[in-house]
Amino acid sequence: MNAYLAEFIGMIIFLTIILIAVYFISSTYPKVVLPLLIGFGLFLGIFVCVLLGGPGYLNPAVAIMLG
């Protein structure tokens, strides 16, 4: 798979988890849960990106510069 497409999919997963965590979970759970969910989203985004054949930067500027 194209490395840029893998980076894009990983970034979409990461941003989606952040948006869900901030919108739905931040008001109902303790504040310690939010950073844990954001860290899990980062882990999942990098994992999916590397699994699809990308370098796992999750930063479009770095991916284009080093690509």
Secondary structure as UniProt FT lines:
FT   HELIX           3..20
FT   HELIX           21..25
FT   TURN            26..28
FT   TURN            31..32
FT   HELIX           33..51
FT   TURN            52..53
FT   HELIX           60..66
//
